[in-house]
Amino acid sequence: MTREPGDRDGVGLCLRCAWMRRIVSRRGSHFYLCGRHRHDPTFRKYPPLPVLQCRGFDPNPVPPPE
């Protein structure tokens, strides 16, 4: 399922994580990619949202766009 960028409750921790990268498809859908999956196969590439707990969460020093 995709979420709109402003849907903070629908995305959860990923929206504030330094490892997250938002992917926008050609059709305009938004996906949240977890960069931790490259280093640790126990992390899902695209975790089910909302993510409420994550052992790999690192707060992003740059706030997400509104």
SVG drawing of the C-alpha trace seen along z (x, -y; Angstrom):
<svg xmlns="http://www.w3.org/2000/svg" viewBox="-2 -22 28 34">
<polyline fill="none" stroke="black" stroke-width="0.4" points="0.0,0.0 1.3,-3.5 0.9,-6.6 0.9,-10.2 4.0,-12.2 2.0,-14.1 0.5,-11.0 2.7,-10.9 0.5,-8.6 0.2,-6.2 4.0,-5.9 5.2,-6.0 8.8,-5.9 10.1,-5.5 9.2,-9.1 11.8,-10.3 14.4,-7.7 17.9,-8.4 17.7,-5.0 14.4,-5.7 14.3,-6.8 10.9,-7.8 10.4,-6.3 7.9,-7.9 6.7,-5.7 6.0,-7.1 2.3,-6.8 2.8,-9.0 2.6,-6.3 4.9,-6.7 6.9,-3.9 9.2,-3.9 12.5,-2.0 14.5,-0.9 18.2,-1.3 19.0,1.1 18.0,4.0 21.3,3.7 23.3,4.4 21.0,6.7 18.7,9.1 16.4,9.2 15.1,5.8 12.4,5.7 13.2,3.6 9.7,2.1 8.2,2.6 4.5,2.7 3.2,-0.6 2.8,-2.2 6.1,-1.2 5.5,-1.8 8.6,0.0 12.0,0.6 15.2,1.8 17.1,0.1 15.6,-3.3 18.1,-6.2 16.5,-9.7 17.2,-11.7 18.9,-15.1 17.0,-16.7 13.2,-17.0 11.0,-15.5 9.4,-18.0 5.9,-19.1"/>
</svg>
